[in-house]
Amino acid sequence: MQKAEVGERNTKSTKSTEGRPNPESKIQNPKSKIRSAVGCKLLAVSLLVFSAAHAQRIIRAEPRVVTSFGVRLVYDDNPFRYSSEDIDSFVARVNPAKFPIRSADDLDLNLSAELGMRYALSGRPGRVGLDMRLHAYASNWEKSYGLARLDLRQNLWTGGEVSAGALTMPGYLVRYYRNPSGTNYIACRFAEYLARAGLAQKVGGFAFRPEYGYEVDDYIRQFDCYDTKAHRLGGEVSFSPGPALVVAAEYAFKTAKAAGPVPDISYDQHGISGRVRTSPSGMRDFSLEGGYGVEYRTYTTANPPSVDPSHAGRFDRIENMNVGASYRLGQVRLELAYEREWRYVASPYEQEIEDVKRYQENRLGFGVRYDGSRSVR
C-alpha cells in the first residue's frame, strides 16, 4: 500500500549564443583546459555522491509490494436480520409479498484481495494499500454486495504513526420495506461512504489509537428520508506484554443526523468493546482470538410520538461476540471464525417495532488466505 518515488531531472532551455561575438574569446593555455576538465569531473562526481547520499537518507528501505488474496465460505442463519416473528411468517408463507426472498438463511462466499506497498520515507516506515471485498450470496443473490477500502499509514516520530483512509460500499440491500408511495414491498438499498483519520502512539507495551470519521449513507430515491450524515469519534487502547498476547479495549461515539423529516432515524450511539488475541506457548503460527462489543443507541428525533411512533423515545442495544482461530503454513493462513450478533429494541409508543427490529444472527465461516510480497526493482 505504498508508492515508490521516482526522481526526475528537469532540463531548462537555454538561448543559443552561436554567431554572437565573444569579447573574451582568446587562445587559452592548454594546462588551463586540462585543469578545467578535471574540475568539471570532480564536480560531477561530488554531485553524484551527494545525490546518492541524499536519496539514501530519504528512502533507506527498498519498497515492497504486498499482496493478499482470501476465500471464505460463511453460513449465515439470518442475512436480512429478520425478527423471529418475521422468520416464522416467512416459513408459514404469511404475507409473502413482504418477504420476496428465497430462504431465510444463506451461504456467503467472501472473496477478498489486497494490493499495497511498504516503504520507508526518510527512514520512517509507511504503508499504502487498497483492499477490495465481495460478498456473494448463494440463494438470495440480490443481497450480494462489494466494498473497497483505501488506507495510508506513515510513521513520523518514534513510536508514532498517522493514518488516513476511505471506504465505499455501493448498493447494500438492507431488506424489503413497504414502498412509501405504494402498497408493494421494494428493496431498500443505500451506499455508504466513509473518510477517516487517526493517530497511533506506542509507549512500552501499550498503544493508543484515537480516530475520527465522517460517514455518509445515501439511500435510493424512495427512501431519501433515511439519508444520513454522521460524525464518528473514538479510540482504542491495547496492551501487548509480548508477541504471544494482545489485549485491547475500544470506545466509539457516533452521532447521526437523518434527512427526515418523517420518519427521522437520527440517533446518538455509544459503543464499547474488548478483544484478546493469543498464541499458545511454542505455537507462534497458531493464534486464538475472541471479542465482545455492545452499542447503546438512542434515537434523537424531535417528532412527537403521534407523528413518528417508531423512533420517538426508542432505544436499541446491539451486542456482538466473536471467536476465531488461525494457523499459518508459510504464506498461507487457515482461518475459522464464529460470530453472533443480536439486537434488543425498546419503544414506549409502538410495540410492533420491537417485534420487527429485534433479531439474532449467527455466522460460521472457514477461509484460506495467501499473503505475499516482493521487492520493487
C-alpha positions in Angstrom: 0.0 0.0 0.0 2.9 2.3 -0.8 4.2 4.4 -3.5 7.7 4.2 -5.0 9.2 7.6 -5.6 11.0 8.2 -8.9 13.3 11.1 -9.3 13.0 13.3 -12.4 15.7 15.5 -13.8 14.4 18.7 -15.5 16.2 20.3 -18.4 15.9 24.0 -18.9 16.1 25.5 -22.4 18.9 28.0 -23.0 19.2 30.6 -25.7 21.8 29.9 -28.3 24.8 32.2 -28.4 26.0 30.9 -31.8 27.0 33.7 -34.2 27.4 36.3 -31.4 30.9 37.9 -30.9 32.6 37.0 -27.6 34.9 39.7 -26.4 36.6 37.2 -24.1 37.4 34.6 -26.7 41.2 34.3 -26.9 43.6 31.4 -27.2 43.7 29.6 -23.8 46.6 27.9 -22.1 46.4 24.0 -22.7 47.1 23.4 -19.0 44.1 25.7 -18.1 41.9 23.5 -20.3 43.2 20.3 -18.5 42.6 21.9 -15.1 39.1 22.9 -16.2 38.2 19.4 -17.4 39.5 17.8 -14.2 37.5 20.3 -12.1 34.3 19.5 -14.0 34.8 15.8 -13.5 35.4 16.3 -9.8 32.3 18.4 -9.5 30.2 15.8 -11.3 31.5 13.0 -9.0 30.8 15.2 -6.0 27.2 15.9 -7.1 26.7 12.2 -7.8 27.9 11.2 -4.4 25.8 13.9 -2.7 22.7 12.8 -4.6 23.2 9.1 -3.7 23.7 10.0 0.0 20.6 12.2 0.0 18.5 9.5 -1.6 19.8 7.1 0.9 18.5 9.3 3.7 15.1 9.7 2.1 14.5 6.1 1.2 16.5 3.7 3.3 14.5 0.5 2.6 13.6 -1.0 -0.7 9.9 -0.6 -1.4 8.0 -3.9 -1.3 4.7 -4.8 -3.0 2.3 -6.5 -0.6 -0.4 -8.8 -1.9 -3.1 -10.8 -0.1 -5.9 -13.0 -1.5 -8.6 -14.7 0.5 -11.6 -17.0 0.1 -14.0 -17.6 2.9 -17.3 -19.6 3.0 -19.7 -18.4 5.7 -23.0 -19.9 6.8 -25.3 -17.0 7.8 -28.6 -18.0 9.5 -30.2 -14.6 9.2 -28.6 -12.4 6.5 -31.6 -10.0 6.4 -31.7 -9.7 10.2 -35.4 -10.6 10.5 -37.0 -10.9 13.9 -38.1 -14.4 15.0 -41.7 -13.4 14.3 -40.9 -12.4 10.7 -38.9 -15.6 10.1 -41.9 -17.6 11.3 -44.2 -15.6 9.0 -41.8 -16.3 6.1 -41.7 -20.1 6.8 -45.5 -20.2 7.1 -45.9 -18.1 3.9 -47.9 -15.4 5.7 -47.9 -12.2 3.6 -45.4 -13.5 1.0 -45.3 -10.1 -0.7 -43.4 -8.8 2.4 -40.7 -11.5 2.1 -39.7 -11.8 -1.6 -36.7 -13.8 -0.6 -35.7 -17.4 -1.4 -34.5 -18.5 2.0 -34.2 -17.1 5.5 -30.6 -18.3 5.8 -27.8 -18.4 3.2 -24.2 -19.1 2.2 -21.9 -16.1 1.8 -18.9 -16.6 -0.4 -16.5 -13.9 0.6 -13.7 -13.0 -1.8 -11.0 -10.5 -0.9 -7.9 -9.0 -2.5 -5.4 -6.5 -1.1 -2.7 -4.7 -3.1 -0.3 -2.4 -1.3 3.2 -1.3 -0.8 5.6 -0.9 2.2 8.2 1.8 2.0 10.4 4.0 4.2 10.3 7.8 3.9 13.4 9.5 5.5 14.0 6.3 7.4 10.4 6.1 8.6 8.3 3.1 7.6 5.0 3.6 5.8 2.3 1.6 4.0 -0.4 2.4 1.4 -2.9 -0.1 0.0 -6.2 -0.9 -1.5 -8.5 -3.6 0.0 -11.4 -5.0 -2.1 -14.1 -7.5 -0.9 -17.0 -9.2 -2.5 -19.9 -10.9 -0.6 -21.7 -13.3 -3.0 -24.8 -15.0 -1.5 -25.9 -18.4 -2.9 -29.7 -18.3 -2.6 -30.5 -14.6 -2.2 -28.1 -13.3 -4.8 -29.7 -9.8 -4.6 -28.2 -9.5 -1.2 -24.7 -9.7 -2.6 -22.5 -6.6 -2.3 -18.9 -5.3 -2.6 -16.8 -2.7 -0.9 -13.4 -1.1 -1.4 -11.1 0.4 1.2 -8.1 2.7 0.7 -5.6 3.0 3.6 -2.4 5.0 4.3 -0.2 4.7 7.3 3.0 6.7 7.9 5.4 6.7 10.9 6.5 10.3 11.6 8.1 10.1 15.0 9.4 7.4 17.4 6.6 5.1 18.2 4.1 7.4 16.5 2.0 7.0 13.4 -0.6 8.9 11.4 -3.2 7.2 9.2 -5.9 8.1 6.8 -8.4 6.1 4.8 -11.6 6.0 2.8 -14.3 3.3 2.2 -17.1 3.0 -0.3 -19.8 0.4 -0.3 -22.4 0.9 -3.0 -25.8 -0.8 -3.3 -26.1 -2.5 0.0 -29.5 -4.2 0.5 -30.9 -3.9 4.0 -34.2 -5.8 3.4 -37.5 -5.2 1.7 -39.6 -2.3 3.0 -43.1 -1.1 2.0 -42.9 1.4 -0.8 -43.7 4.8 0.7 -45.6 5.8 -2.5 -47.4 2.5 -2.8 -48.5 -0.7 -1.1 -45.9 -3.1 -2.6 -42.6 -4.0 -1.0 -39.3 -2.9 -2.6 -35.6 -3.4 -1.9 -34.2 -0.8 0.5 -30.7 -0.1 -0.6 -28.1 2.5 0.3 -24.5 3.4 -0.5 -22.0 4.1 2.3 -19.1 6.5 2.1 -16.6 6.9 5.0 -13.5 9.0 5.4 -11.3 8.6 8.5 -8.1 9.9 10.0 -6.2 8.7 13.1 -3.1 8.6 15.2 -1.2 5.9 17.0 1.4 6.1 19.7 3.2 3.2 21.4 4.5 3.6 24.9 6.2 0.4 26.1 3.8 -2.4 25.7 0.8 0.0 25.3 -0.6 1.5 22.1 -3.1 4.4 21.9 -5.1 4.9 18.7 -7.6 7.9 18.6 -9.6 8.2 15.4 -12.2 10.5 13.7 -14.5 9.5 10.9 -17.2 11.1 8.7 -19.8 8.9 7.2 -22.5 9.5 4.6 -25.3 7.0 3.9 -27.1 7.6 0.6 -30.4 5.7 0.2 -32.3 5.1 -3.0 -34.8 7.7 -4.1 -37.9 6.1 -2.5 -36.1 6.2 1.0 -34.4 9.6 0.8 -35.7 10.3 4.3 -33.2 7.8 5.6 -30.2 9.6 4.1 -27.8 10.1 7.0 -24.6 12.1 7.8 -22.6 11.0 10.8 -19.6 12.0 12.9 -17.6 9.2 14.5 -15.1 9.7 17.3 -13.4 7.0 19.3 -10.2 5.3 20.3 -8.5 2.0 21.2 -6.0 1.2 23.9 -4.1 -2.1 23.6 -1.5 -3.8 25.7 1.0 -6.4 24.5 3.5 -7.7 27.0 4.9 -9.9 24.3 4.3 -11.2 20.7 2.0 -14.0 22.1 -0.6 -11.8 23.7 -2.6 -8.7 22.8 -5.4 -7.3 25.0 -7.4 -4.3 23.7 -10.4 -2.1 24.6 -12.2 0.4 22.4 -14.8 3.2 22.8 -16.7 4.7 19.9 -19.2 7.5 19.8 -21.4 8.2 16.8 -23.9 10.9 16.2 -26.1 10.6 13.1 -28.4 13.2 11.5 -31.0 11.9 9.1 -32.7 13.9 6.3 -36.2 13.1 7.7 -38.5 14.8 8.5 -40.7 11.7 8.9 -39.6 9.1 9.7 -36.5 10.6 11.5 -33.8 7.9 12.2 -31.3 10.4 13.8 -29.5 8.9 16.8 -26.6 9.1 19.2 -24.7 5.9 19.9 -22.1 4.8 22.4 -20.1 1.6 21.9 -17.6 -0.3 24.0 -15.7 -3.4 23.0 -12.8 -5.6 24.0 -10.7 -8.3 22.4 -7.9 -10.7 23.2 -5.5 -12.5 20.9 -3.0 -15.1 22.0 -0.7 -17.8 20.7 -0.1 -20.9 22.8 3.5 -21.4 24.1 5.7 -22.9 21.4 3.0 -22.4 18.7 3.7 -19.0 17.2 2.0 -19.9 13.9 -1.3 -20.7 15.7 -3.4 -18.0 17.3 -6.8 -17.7 19.1 -8.9 -14.6 19.2 -12.1 -13.5 20.9 -14.1 -10.4 21.4 -17.3 -8.8 22.7 -18.9 -5.4 22.0 -22.1 -3.6 22.8 -23.6 -0.4 21.3 -26.3 1.7 23.0 -28.3 3.7 20.5 -30.8 6.4 21.5 -33.0 8.0 18.8 -33.0 11.7 18.9 -35.9 12.7 16.8 -37.8 15.8 17.8 -41.0 14.4 16.2 -43.8 13.7 18.7 -44.9 10.1 19.2 -48.1 10.7 17.3 -46.1 11.6 14.2 -43.1 9.2 14.4 -44.0 6.4 17.0 -41.4 4.0 15.5 -38.5 6.3 16.6 -39.7 8.7 19.3 -38.3 7.6 22.6 -36.8 4.4 21.1 -33.7 2.7 22.5 -31.6 -0.1 20.9 -28.9 -2.2 22.3 -26.8 -4.2 19.8 -24.4 -6.8 21.1 -21.8 -8.8 19.3 -19.4 -11.6 20.3 -16.9 -13.5 18.2 -14.2 -16.2 18.5 -11.7 -17.4 15.9 -8.6 -19.4 15.3 -6.0 -19.2 12.6 -2.9 -21.3 11.6 -0.1 -20.1 9.3 1.6 -22.5 6.9 4.3 -20.4 5.2 2.5 -17.7 3.2 -0.9 -19.5 3.6 -3.2 -18.9 6.6 -6.2 -21.1 7.5 -9.0 -19.3 9.4 -12.0 -20.5 11.3 -14.4 -18.0 12.9 -17.8 -17.7 14.6 -19.8 -14.5 15.2 -23.1 -13.9 16.9 -25.0 -10.6 16.9 -28.3 -9.7 18.5 -30.4 -6.5 19.0 -32.8 -5.6 21.7 -35.3 -2.8 21.0 -37.5 -0.9 23.4 -40.1 1.7 22.4 -42.7 3.2 24.7 -45.0 4.1 21.9 -45.1 1.2 19.4 -44.9 -2.5 20.5 -44.8 -3.6 16.9 -41.4 -2.0 16.2 -39.9 -4.2 19.0 -41.2 -7.4 17.3 -39.9 -6.2 13.9 -36.5 -4.9 14.8 -35.3 -7.4 17.3 -33.1 -10.1 15.7 -30.4 -12.7 16.2 -27.8 -13.6 13.7 -25.1 -16.3 13.7 -22.2 -16.6 11.2 -19.8 -19.5 11.0 -17.1 -19.5 8.4 -13.9 -21.1 7.2 -11.3 -19.4 5.0 -7.9 -19.6 3.3 -5.7 -16.5 2.8 -2.5 -16.1 0.9 0.0 -13.3 1.9 2.9 -12.4 -0.4 5.3 -9.6 -1.0 8.2 -8.8 -3.4 10.7 -6.0 -3.8 10.2 -3.2 -6.3 13.2 -3.0 -8.6 
